[in-house]
Amino acid sequence: MRVIVTSPSWSLNGVNTFSGNLVRGLREARIDASVLITGVTYVERKPLPFPADVPVEQLRIPRLATWTIRRQALLKHLESMAPCI
């Protein structure tokens, strides 16, 4: 089973700190886990570099995507990674 943790951007906040630590711990337990950045349309005020020890992917979406296009891209990505949670 694959675990995919999502975030709209990788910035300095508690949720992303927890997500990085969660994925790191799952991988130490030999569970296939990664972070998926779903993208935002604004410039992040507190961006962070991606952690070197945590796999991070970025959802492929057009720069100016509607919510429908974003949702379809996420669905397509998750279906391609199935089975996953």
Secondary structure by P-SEA (a helix, b strand, c coil): cbbbbbbccccccaaaaaaaaaaaaaaaaccbbbbbbccccccccccccccccbbbbbccccccccaaaaaaaaaaaaaaacccc
